[in-house]
């Protein structure tokens, strides 16, 4: 369970300590980092005795502001600067007094799937931060909810491959290619024990190669070693296995986004591709020759030593083969789980296809001492409904790798917590969700586009150029990609740009003087290339979940845990971030040195940081983004406990002129392009019984 940071009374506008610029010995100052280090050494987490979800939710929300009215300034992370031990005892007494109030926890009834999804977005989190009641997502009461995730009025047009072949699904689960009477099937077994004509051993999988050579016997092992240095693909006798022949072949090393079958990760056990993508790639590769000659292909899933792992992969292959048979006219309508957002059922009729997904959702509760909570709930639901918009986009602009694969397109949209509808008759993609998520989703669905840096000049006085920062330029690029006609950009120094994206005319603070938007293409010479460590991706912005057993191999995690030890903090997940447009902005002006820094933020800002990089909206004059070399310092100053009890921190690659680490680094919004988020760390405080 968790809480947003909102007040039960009139909410006091709260500024981070490092934005208060009075230079005395009790104020944290951006102009004196030594003051900040000194004060952080005197801070302490003041809610460590309170672990019950209801209590902690209230204390980090309304309680924190009520304590502030008593003269105790407590950060949104729950830390407070203490002058002495007596002050800590005084705060403890105030907290006990606050908790003496009878708190009620009430469920908020969400009436439709759109509300359930929008509650998981940053837009909803910002709303929770502004209302006058405390909102929580109780983690212990997660529910699964089957929803109509999408519909299309016509079955997706066949791919070029499918146009050559007509599939059918036989009663034994085999996918048959009718033109050649070939088949594809899958079993769960040890491949060396299966009687077949030819076994294919992927040599880039060291585990698989060693196992097959061991089972084939010493003679085959010696022959393989002799020939592996001289040629690529090798065909040998089956040896002691039940196969007649063994073909040893490696996946090629080059990775092309248009051909995922060449991805180096397949068969190597490396992180980078999910099981569904591997399944689709391998089945499509097998299908290619089957319309030319008769062949029976059998995929053998080796039983995993981990519970259900092999069974999960097996079910993915079975479901995918079934889906190909169904798309080509099979009467069967039931499907097993295919993706992480597990598929419940897919029903196809002549003109409409309904796709359903079973998702893990969060039930929302409020914590308050208010007598008439029902009325507050009605206002909350009305506000959430106000976030939901319907946007229509040109379907033909969608990346071709997803255009012909309806279910992958649906799952892509669901990662943004929006519900899609695909209308092939009108060539439209209709998205329902909050405005920001819809825009991010469709702009990321589009095929690769140019990246620009923008500026604004008065037409009569072109020498006065106003340069748009990286965040503003990327928002303008996104607005062009999603077909917006107008965009309004507000700077915290009360400058407002109203930009007509069709005429490129700009109004600045309502000024009648004509101004014009100008753009300059970045990376026009293509000298900037993606980092070699990036995995192959079909979209410009993509995150990839890291396996728990890989955590310790990541440098930023090891440094994070130096100040955030496992005994106190639990890392729930780590996402690797690949943002090509942001990387181009970063690489265009980077300095010669890169250092690691940490940037904590509320959940409401997470998606924005992933898509546009760092950008302060605190309303202060300096617009500073604070990065730290020590994770705990960033947690104390910037972290916010979200409604589901989690904290969010980015590991950032910071470009700097010197290689020395600074304890605190302050970047203005105009310089934020020097910070490239590379990892998102999601963590929680361990509960002490």
C-alpha positions in Angstrom: 0.0 0.0 0.0 1.2 3.5 -0.5 0.3 7.1 -0.7 0.5 10.3 -2.7 1.7 13.4 -1.1 -1.5 15.5 -0.8 -3.0 17.4 2.1 -6.2 17.0 4.0 -6.4 20.7 4.5 -5.6 23.6 2.1 -2.4 22.4 0.5 0.6 24.6 1.2 2.7 25.2 -1.9 5.9 23.2 -1.1 9.3 23.9 -2.6 12.3 21.6 -2.3 14.8 22.9 0.2 17.5 23.4 -2.4 15.3 25.9 -4.2 15.0 28.2 -1.2 17.7 30.8 -1.8 18.0 32.7 1.5 21.6 32.4 2.4 21.7 31.7 6.1 23.0 28.7 8.0 19.7 27.0 8.2 18.7 27.0 4.5 19.7 24.6 1.8 21.0 26.6 -1.1 21.7 25.9 -4.7 24.5 28.5 -4.4 26.3 26.6 -1.7 26.4 22.8 -2.1 28.4 22.5 1.1 25.4 23.6 3.0 23.3 20.9 1.3 25.8 18.2 2.3 25.9 19.5 5.9 22.1 19.6 6.2 21.7 16.1 4.7 24.0 14.7 7.3 21.6 16.1 9.9 18.4 14.6 8.4 16.6 11.6 9.6 13.6 9.5 8.5 10.9 10.4 11.0 8.3 7.8 10.1 10.3 4.7 10.7 8.1 3.5 13.6 5.0 3.5 11.4 4.7 0.7 8.9 1.0 0.2 8.7 -0.2 1.2 5.3 -3.0 3.4 6.5 -0.9 5.3 9.0 2.1 5.8 6.6 -0.3 6.9 3.8 -1.7 9.6 6.1 1.6 10.7 7.5 3.2 11.2 4.1 0.1 12.9 2.8 -2.0 15.2 5.0 0.0 14.6 8.1 3.2 16.0 6.6 1.5 19.3 5.8 -0.1 19.5 9.2 3.3 19.0 10.8 4.7 21.7 8.5 2.1 24.0 10.0 3.6 23.2 13.4 7.0 24.4 12.2 8.5 21.0 11.1 9.5 20.9 7.5 9.4 17.3 6.4 10.4 16.4 2.9 8.2 14.3 0.7 10.6 11.4 1.2 9.7 11.5 5.0 13.0 13.0 6.0 13.4 16.0 8.3 16.4 18.1 9.4 16.6 17.7 13.1 18.4 20.3 15.3 18.7 17.9 18.3 17.2 14.8 19.9 14.6 16.8 21.7 13.1 17.9 18.4 12.8 14.3 17.2 10.8 13.5 20.4 8.6 16.5 19.8 7.8 15.4 16.3 7.1 11.9 17.6 4.5 13.3 20.0 2.9 15.4 17.2 2.7 12.3 15.1 1.0 10.3 17.8 -1.5 13.1 18.2 -2.3 13.1 14.5 -2.8 9.3 14.5 -5.2 9.6 17.4 -7.7 10.8 14.8 -9.9 8.0 13.6 -8.9 7.3 10.0 -11.1 5.5 7.5 -10.1 3.5 4.5 -12.7 3.5 1.8 -12.8 1.7 -1.6 -13.3 3.9 -4.7 -15.6 2.1 -7.2 -14.3 2.3 -10.7 -17.1 1.6 -13.1 -15.3 0.8 -16.4 -12.0 -0.5 -17.9 -10.9 3.0 -19.0 -10.9 4.3 -15.4 -9.0 1.2 -14.2 -6.2 1.9 -16.8 -6.0 5.6 -16.4 -5.4 5.2 -12.7 -2.1 3.6 -13.5 -0.8 6.7 -15.4 1.3 9.6 -14.4 -1.6 11.9 -15.3 -3.7 10.2 -12.6 -0.9 10.4 -10.1 -0.6 14.2 -10.7 -4.4 14.4 -10.0 -4.0 12.4 -6.8 -1.3 14.9 -5.7 -3.7 17.8 -6.0 -7.0 16.6 -4.5 -7.8 17.1 -0.8 -8.0 13.4 0.2 -5.3 10.7 0.4 -5.4 8.1 -2.4 -3.7 4.7 -2.1 -3.2 1.6 -4.2 -3.2 -1.4 -1.7 -0.6 -3.8 -3.1 -1.9 -6.7 -1.1 -5.3 -6.6 -2.8 -4.2 -6.7 -6.4 -6.9 -7.9 -8.7 -7.0 -9.3 -12.2 -9.5 -7.8 -14.5 -10.5 -9.2 -17.9 -11.3 -6.3 -20.2 -12.1 -5.8 -23.8 -8.6 -4.5 -24.7 -9.3 -3.7 -28.4 -11.5 -4.4 -31.4 -11.0 -4.2 -35.1 -13.8 -4.0 -37.5 -12.0 -6.2 -40.1 -9.5 -8.9 -39.5 -5.9 -7.7 -40.1 -4.8 -7.9 -43.7 -2.5 -10.8 -44.4 1.2 -10.3 -44.4 3.2 -11.0 -47.6 4.1 -14.4 -46.1 0.5 -15.3 -45.2 -0.6 -14.4 -48.7 1.5 -17.2 -50.1 0.2 -19.8 -47.7 -3.1 -20.9 -46.2 -2.8 -22.3 -42.7 -5.1 -24.7 -40.9 -5.0 -26.1 -37.4 -5.4 -29.9 -37.1 -7.0 -31.6 -34.2 -3.5 -32.7 -32.9 -2.4 -29.0 -32.6 -0.2 -29.0 -35.7 -0.2 -25.9 -37.9 -0.6 -27.2 -41.5 0.4 -25.3 -44.7 -2.2 -26.5 -47.2 -0.3 -25.8 -50.4 2.5 -28.3 -49.6 0.9 -30.4 -46.8 3.8 -29.3 -44.5 3.3 -28.9 -40.8 4.7 -27.0 -37.7 4.2 -28.3 -34.2 5.7 -28.0 -30.7 6.4 -30.5 -27.9 7.9 -30.3 -24.4 10.8 -32.8 -24.3 14.5 -33.4 -24.4 15.5 -32.8 -28.1 18.1 -35.5 -28.0 15.4 -38.1 -27.2 13.1 -37.2 -30.1 13.3 -39.4 -33.2 13.7 -37.0 -36.1 15.5 -36.8 -39.5 17.4 -33.6 -38.7 18.1 -31.8 -35.4 19.0 -28.1 -35.5 21.5 -27.1 -32.8 21.9 -23.3 -32.3 25.6 -23.0 -31.6 25.3 -19.5 -30.1 23.5 -21.1 -27.2 26.5 -22.5 -25.2 24.2 -24.5 -22.9 22.4 -26.1 -25.8 25.6 -26.9 -27.7 27.3 -28.5 -24.7 24.3 -30.6 -23.9 23.8 -31.9 -27.4 27.5 -32.7 -27.9 27.5 -34.5 -24.6 24.5 -36.6 -25.6 25.8 -37.2 -29.1 28.9 -38.8 -27.7 32.7 -38.3 -27.9 33.0 -39.1 -31.6 30.5 -36.4 -32.7 32.1 -34.0 -30.2 35.6 -34.5 -31.7 34.2 -34.2 -35.3 32.5 -30.9 -34.4 35.7 -29.5 -32.8 37.7 -30.3 -35.9 35.3 -28.7 -38.3 34.1 -25.7 -36.3 37.2 -23.8 -37.1 36.9 -24.3 -40.9 33.3 -23.7 -41.8 30.1 -22.1 -40.6 27.2 -24.6 -40.7 28.1 -28.2 -40.0 26.1 -31.4 -40.6 27.1 -34.5 -38.7 25.5 -37.9 -37.8 23.1 -38.0 -34.9 25.5 -40.1 -32.8 23.9 -41.4 -29.6 20.9 -39.1 -30.0 17.7 -40.3 -31.7 18.2 -37.8 -34.6 19.5 -39.1 -37.9 21.5 -36.0 -38.5 22.5 -32.8 -36.5 22.8 -29.4 -38.2 25.0 -27.0 -36.2 24.2 -23.4 -37.1 24.7 -20.0 -35.4 22.4 -17.0 -35.5 24.2 -14.2 -37.4 25.8 -11.5 -35.3 24.4 -8.5 -37.2 21.1 -7.2 -35.8 18.6 -5.4 -38.1 15.4 -4.0 -36.8 13.6 -5.2 -40.0 14.7 -8.8 -39.4 14.5 -9.8 -35.7 15.5 -13.4 -36.7 19.0 -12.2 -36.9 19.0 -10.9 -33.3 22.1 -12.0 -31.4 20.1 -12.6 -28.2 18.1 -15.5 -29.6 19.4 -18.8 -28.2 22.1 -17.2 -26.2 20.2 -16.7 -22.9 20.9 -13.0 -22.9 18.3 -10.5 -21.9 16.8 -8.5 -24.7 13.9 -10.4 -26.4 10.7 -11.6 -24.7 9.5 -15.2 -25.3 6.7 -14.0 -27.6 9.1 -12.3 -29.9 11.4 -15.3 -30.0 8.4 -17.6 -30.7 7.1 -15.4 -33.5 10.6 -15.0 -35.1 11.3 -18.7 -35.1 7.9 -19.8 -36.4 8.0 -17.2 -39.2 11.5 -18.3 -40.1 10.3 -21.9 -40.3 7.2 -20.9 -42.4 9.2 -19.2 -45.1 10.4 -22.4 -47.0 7.3 -24.5 -46.2 5.2 -23.1 -49.1 8.0 -24.3 -51.5 8.6 -27.8 -50.3 7.1 -30.5 -48.0 8.6 -30.5 -44.6 7.5 -31.2 -41.0 9.0 -28.8 -38.5 9.0 -29.7 -34.8 10.0 -27.1 -32.1 11.2 -28.9 -28.9 11.0 -26.9 -25.7 13.4 -28.3 -23.1 11.8 -28.6 -19.6 13.3 -25.8 -17.4 14.8 -26.5 -14.0 12.8 -23.5 -12.8 9.1 -24.1 -12.0 6.7 -23.5 -15.0 9.4 -21.8 -17.2 9.4 -24.5 -19.8 5.7 -24.9 -19.6 5.3 -21.1 -20.1 7.4 -21.1 -23.3 5.6 -24.2 -24.5 2.2 -22.5 -24.1 3.4 -19.5 -26.0 4.3 -21.6 -29.0 1.1 -23.5 -28.8 -1.0 -20.4 -28.6 0.9 -18.7 -31.5 0.4 -21.6 -33.8 -3.3 -21.7 -32.8 -3.6 -18.0 -33.6 -2.2 -18.4 -37.1 -4.7 -21.2 -37.7 -7.6 -19.1 -36.5 -6.6 -16.0 -38.5 -6.9 -18.2 -41.6 -10.5 -19.4 -41.0 -10.3 -22.0 -38.2 -13.5 -22.3 -36.2 -11.6 -22.6 -32.9 -11.8 -19.4 -30.8 -10.2 -20.2 -27.5 -6.5 -19.2 -27.0 -4.0 -19.6 -24.2 -1.8 -16.9 -22.7 0.6 -15.4 -25.2 2.0 -12.2 -23.7 2.9 -10.8 -20.2 -0.5 -9.1 -20.2 -2.1 -12.5 -20.5 -4.6 -13.1 -23.3 -7.9 -14.5 -22.0 -10.0 -15.0 -25.2 -10.1 -13.8 -28.8 -13.3 -14.2 -30.7 -13.3 -13.6 -34.5 -16.5 -13.1 -36.5 -16.9 -12.1 -40.1 -16.3 -8.3 -39.8 -15.3 -7.7 -36.2 -12.5 -9.1 -34.1 -12.6 -8.6 -30.3 -9.4 -9.0 -28.4 -9.5 -9.5 -24.7 -6.8 -9.2 -22.1 -6.6 -10.2 -18.5 -4.5 -7.5 -16.7 -3.3 -7.0 -13.1 -5.0 -3.9 -11.9 -5.0 -1.8 -8.7 -8.1 -1.2 -6.5 -8.1 2.4 -5.3 -8.8 3.4 -1.7 -8.8 6.7 0.1 -7.6 7.4 3.7 -9.2 10.3 5.5 -11.1 11.5 8.6 -13.8 13.2 6.5 -17.4 12.4 7.3 -18.9 12.5 3.8 -16.3 10.5 1.8 -18.9 9.5 -0.9 -19.1 13.0 -2.3 -15.3 13.2 -2.5 -15.2 9.9 -4.3 -17.7 11.2 -6.9 -15.5 14.2 -7.5 -12.5 12.0 -7.8 -14.1 9.7 -10.4 -15.3 12.8 -12.3 -11.8 14.2 -12.4 -10.4 10.8 -13.6 -13.1 10.7 -16.3 -12.0 14.1 -17.4 -8.5 12.8 -18.1 -9.8 10.3 -20.7 -9.8 11.5 -24.3 -10.3 9.8 -27.7 -7.7 10.4 -30.3 -7.8 9.2 -34.0 -4.7 8.6 -36.0 -3.8 7.5 -39.5 -3.2 3.7 -39.3 -1.0 3.7 -42.4 1.7 5.7 -40.4 2.2 2.9 -37.9 5.4 1.0 -38.1 5.1 -1.8 -40.6 6.4 -4.4 -38.2 3.2 -3.8 -36.1 0.7 -2.8 -38.8 0.0 -6.4 -39.8 0.2 -7.9 -36.3 -3.0 -6.8 -34.6 -2.4 -8.5 -31.3 1.2 -7.1 -30.9 -0.2 -3.7 -31.8 -2.8 -4.0 -29.0 -0.2 -5.1 -26.5 2.0 -2.2 -27.4 -0.8 0.2 -26.8 -1.7 -1.4 -23.5 1.7 -0.7 -22.1 0.6 3.0 -22.2 -2.5 2.1 -20.3 -4.8 3.1 -23.2 -7.4 1.1 -25.0 -7.0 0.9 -28.8 -9.6 0.3 -31.6 -8.3 -0.6 -35.1 -10.5 0.4 -38.0 -9.1 -1.0 -41.2 -12.1 0.1 -43.2 -11.3 3.8 -42.4 -7.6 3.2 -41.9 -7.8 4.6 -38.4 -6.2 3.8 -35.1 -8.5 5.1 -32.3 -6.9 5.4 -28.8 -8.7 6.1 -25.6 -6.8 7.3 -22.6 -5.1 10.4 -21.2 -3.8 12.9 -23.7 -0.1 12.5 -22.9 -0.2 8.7 -23.0 -2.0 8.7 -26.4 0.5 11.1 -27.9 3.5 9.2 -26.6 2.1 5.9 -27.8 1.3 7.0 -31.4 4.5 9.0 -31.9 6.4 5.9 -30.8 4.4 3.7 -33.1 5.3 5.8 -36.1 8.2 4.8 -38.3 11.5 6.5 -37.8 11.4 10.2 -38.3 13.8 13.2 -38.3 14.8 14.8 -35.0 14.9 18.6 -34.8 16.1 21.4 -32.6 13.7 24.4 -32.6 14.0 28.2 -32.1 11.7 31.1 -32.3 12.4 34.6 -33.7 10.3 37.7 -34.1 9.8 38.2 -37.8 10.8 41.9 -37.7 13.8 41.2 -35.4 15.4 37.9 -36.3 18.5 38.6 -34.3 16.6 38.0 -31.1 16.5 34.2 -31.2 14.8 32.2 -28.4 16.2 28.7 -28.3 13.9 25.9 -27.3 15.5 23.5 -24.9 15.5 19.7 -25.5 12.3 19.0 -23.6 10.5 21.7 -25.6 11.9 20.6 -28.9 11.0 17.0 -28.3 7.4 18.0 -27.4 7.1 19.9 -30.6 8.5 16.9 -32.6 5.9 14.7 -30.9 3.1 17.2 -31.7 4.0 17.1 -35.4 4.1 13.3 -35.4 0.6 12.9 -33.9 -0.9 15.6 -36.2 -1.6 18.3 -33.7 -2.3 21.7 -35.2 -1.5 23.8 -32.1 0.8 23.4 -29.1 1.2 25.5 -26.0 4.5 25.6 -24.2 4.8 27.2 -20.8 8.0 28.2 -19.1 8.1 28.7 -15.4 9.2 32.4 -15.8 5.6 33.0 -17.1 6.6 33.0 -20.8 3.9 31.2 -22.9 4.5 30.1 -26.5 1.4 29.4 -28.6 2.6 27.7 -31.7 0.5 27.0 -34.9 2.1 23.9 -36.3 0.6 24.4 -39.7 1.6 28.0 -40.3 4.6 27.9 -37.9 3.4 31.2 -36.5 4.1 31.8 -32.8 2.4 34.1 -30.3 4.5 34.9 -27.2 2.5 35.9 -24.1 -0.3 37.0 -26.3 2.0 39.6 -28.0 0.6 40.8 -31.4 4.1 41.0 -32.9 4.5 38.1 -35.4 7.0 35.5 -34.5 8.1 32.4 -36.4 9.1 28.8 -35.5 12.4 27.6 -37.1 13.9 24.1 -37.0 17.3 22.6 -37.6 17.7 18.8 -38.2 20.0 17.0 -35.8 22.3 14.2 -37.0 21.7 15.1 -40.6 25.1 13.5 -41.5 24.2 10.3 -39.5 27.4 10.4 -37.6 25.6 9.8 -34.4 24.8 6.1 -34.1 23.1 4.1 -31.3 25.4 2.8 -28.6 26.7 -0.7 -29.3 25.2 -2.1 -26.0 21.6 -1.2 -27.1 19.3 -4.1 -27.9 17.4 -4.2 -31.2 14.1 -2.4 -30.9 11.1 -1.6 -33.2 10.3 1.8 -31.6 12.3 4.9 -31.0 11.7 4.9 -27.2 11.7 1.5 -25.5 12.3 0.1 -22.0 13.4 -3.4 -21.2 12.9 -5.2 -17.8 16.1 -6.6 -16.3 16.0 -10.0 -14.7 16.6 -10.0 -11.0 19.6 -12.3 -11.3 21.3 -9.7 -13.5 20.9 -6.8 -11.0 24.4 -7.2 -9.4 26.0 -7.0 -12.9 24.8 -3.4 -13.4 27.2 -0.7 -12.2 24.5 1.8 -11.2 22.8 -0.8 -9.1 25.9 -1.6 -7.2 26.5 2.1 -6.5 22.9 2.6 -5.6 23.1 -0.2 -3.0 26.2 1.4 -1.3 24.0 4.1 0.2 20.7 2.2 -0.1 21.6 -1.2 1.4 19.4 -4.3 0.9 18.7 -4.6 4.6 16.7 -1.3 4.3 15.6 -1.2 0.7 14.2 -3.7 -1.8 14.7 -3.2 -5.5 11.5 -4.4 -7.2 12.5 -3.8 -10.8 15.0 -2.2 -13.0 14.3 -1.0 -16.6 16.9 -0.3 -19.2 16.0 2.9 -21.1 16.7 3.4 -24.8 15.5 6.8 -26.2 17.0 7.4 -29.6 15.7 11.1 -30.1 16.9 12.0 -26.6 20.3 10.3 -27.2 20.7 12.4 -30.4 20.1 15.6 -28.5 22.6 14.4 -25.8 25.3 13.3 -28.2 25.0 16.5 -30.3 26.4 18.6 -27.4 28.0 16.2 -25.0 31.3 17.0 -23.3 34.3 14.6 -23.3 33.5 12.9 -19.9 30.6 10.9 -18.6 29.8 10.3 -15.0 27.1 8.4 -13.2 24.5 10.4 -11.3 21.1 9.7 -9.7 17.8 11.6 -10.1 14.8 10.8 -7.9 11.4 11.9 -8.9 7.7 11.3 -8.2 5.9 8.6 -10.2 3.9 11.4 -11.9 7.1 12.5 -13.7 8.5 9.0 -14.6 7.0 8.7 -18.1 8.0 12.3 -18.9 11.6 11.7 -17.9 11.7 8.5 -20.0 10.4 10.3 -23.1 11.8 13.8 -22.8 14.6 13.7 -20.3 15.0 15.9 -17.2 12.7 19.0 -16.9 11.9 21.0 -13.8 8.4 22.4 -13.3 8.7 23.6 -9.8 7.8 27.2 -10.7 11.0 28.7 -9.3 13.2 31.2 -11.0 16.1 28.9 -11.6 14.4 25.8 -12.9 17.1 23.5 -11.6 17.3 19.7 -11.8 19.2 18.3 -8.9 21.4 15.2 -9.6 23.5 13.5 -6.9 26.5 11.1 -6.9 25.0 9.3 -3.9 21.6 7.7 -4.4 20.5 8.3 -0.8 20.9 12.1 -1.2 18.7 12.1 -4.2 16.1 9.9 -2.4 16.1 12.4 0.6 15.8 15.5 -1.5 13.6 14.4 -4.5 11.9 11.0 -4.0 8.2 10.8 -3.5 6.3 7.7 -2.3 3.8 6.8 -5.0 0.3 5.6 -4.5 1.4 2.0 -4.7 4.2 2.4 -2.1 7.1 2.5 -4.5 9.9 5.0 -5.1 11.4 5.9 -8.5 15.0 6.9 -9.2 16.8 7.3 -12.5 20.5 6.4 -13.1 21.7 9.1 -15.4 24.7 9.4 -17.7 25.9 12.9 -17.1 28.1 14.7 -19.6 30.7 16.9 -17.9 33.9 18.8 -18.7 35.8 17.1 -15.9 35.8 13.5 -14.7 35.6 14.4 -11.0 32.4 13.4 -9.3 30.4 16.3 -7.8 28.2 15.5 -4.8 25.4 17.7 -6.2 25.0 18.8 -9.8 22.4 21.4 -10.8 21.2 21.5 -14.4 18.9 24.2 -15.7 16.2 23.1 -18.2 18.3 24.6 -21.0 21.2 22.3 -20.0 19.2 19.2 -19.2 20.3 17.6 -22.6 23.6 16.9 -20.8 21.8 14.2 -18.7 20.8 11.0 -20.4 18.6 8.6 -18.3 19.8 5.0 -18.8 18.1 3.0 -16.1 14.9 3.3 -14.0 15.2 1.8 -10.5 11.9 1.1 -8.7 12.3 0.3 -5.0 10.5 0.1 -1.7 11.5 0.5 2.0 11.7 -2.9 3.7 9.0 -3.3 6.4 10.3 -4.1 9.8 8.0 -6.3 12.0 
